[in-house]
Amino acid sequence: MKLILRYFLLLMITLTPLYAQKDITGYWEGKIKMLSMNLDFQIKLQKQNKALIALMSIPSQKVKDYKLAVFTQNKTKVHFELPSSAGTAQFDGTLKGDSINGSILQAGIKGTFNMFRTAAPIPEAPQDEVVKEQLPYNEDEVAFKSGSILLAGTFTYPKEEKLFPAVVLLTGSGPQNRDEEILGFKIFQLIADYLTRNSIAVLRYDDRGVGGSTGNTMQSTTEDFAGDALAAVEFLKKQKNIDRTKIGFLGHSEGGMIAPMAASNSKDIALMVLMSGPGVNGSESMLEQQRLILKVAKVPQDLIDENIKLQGKINDALLKDKDIKELKEDIRLFAEKDYNGLSAETKKAI
């Protein structure tokens, strides 16, 4: 009996290291691949009260030591999340040796990532951070009213004492911050920096309910956002260093629809720049967007066609102010279809 017990203890001692959780604290470098994006990133990992603390940097996007709210390790499985205005990016990877490889999911879009341990501390990135004291222009934190809504933003303008043209940046769909930050990529911060360095003042602001702004984006209409854009123009008109005859909009995605809508109600708009704005009406745009999301989620084509057909009927009823109750039976039949053969992710997309 003692001999058996001795062998059992020896076996447990031998196997324990195989099941022990590997220490992954230290320095890691990696790459994110998503759609056409190919981003290098770095993560510093350290223990604090038995919890993992992760600081993520994306040098090309001027993101440095961003503390990730979620970073967990369960044996060989690693999970972390990078929040952004486009929706939180979920990273799920597998630890093997000194590398971690896995997948990314954000707003129904998939990508991959890989990272590997580096022996030495990650060197500082080149001096490309936007440091306020070193900016060649002025940068002010501002706020202005749009009806009962308070909008908070950043106003950048050249230091010279003369009048400058100005541009209001208008974000895309969904709750966006003033930088229109997606996966750490601060699109509007970079655009504002470039324009202001080239003698154009820029006003960018948080969407309703985001950052320092009040209200609620999801309970607001495109018409509300057009009103916010005009309120931004009124703010610029009151600034002493702005040429009132040279104020314009730069709209991205839905902002490309908001800009002309706002401009049609104002005589103060001298120019518009539309980036990836819709070229068709809102209903067609939403149907195509829905079609592409379902395709990425690998929903069978026949279900995609049925979904789009039903959504088209709903859109038509709303546009013509019809009673949507007439479509109640169609909606019920579609909702009660047999989806047992589909994955949980695909069901969610439908």
Secondary structure as UniProt FT lines:
FT   HELIX           2..19
FT   STRAND          26..34
FT   TURN            35..36
FT   STRAND          37..48
FT   TURN            49..50
FT   STRAND          51..58
FT   HELIX           59..61
FT   STRAND          63..67
FT   STRAND          70..74
FT   TURN            75..76
FT   STRAND          77..82
FT   TURN            85..86
FT   STRAND          89..96
FT   TURN            97..98
FT   STRAND          99..106
FT   TURN            107..108
FT   STRAND          109..118
FT   HELIX           132..134
FT   STRAND          137..146
FT   TURN            147..148
FT   STRAND          149..158
FT   STRAND          164..170
FT   TURN            178..179
FT   STRAND          181..182
FT   TURN            183..184
FT   STRAND          185..186
FT   HELIX           187..197
FT   TURN            198..199
FT   STRAND          201..205
FT   TURN            208..209
FT   TURN            211..212
FT   HELIX           217..219
FT   HELIX           222..237
FT   TURN            240..241
FT   STRAND          242..252
FT   TURN            253..254
FT   HELIX           255..263
FT   TURN            264..265
FT   STRAND          269..275
FT   HELIX           282..296
FT   TURN            297..298
FT   HELIX           301..319
FT   TURN            320..321
FT   HELIX           324..327
FT   HELIX           328..335
FT   TURN            340..341
FT   HELIX           344..349
//
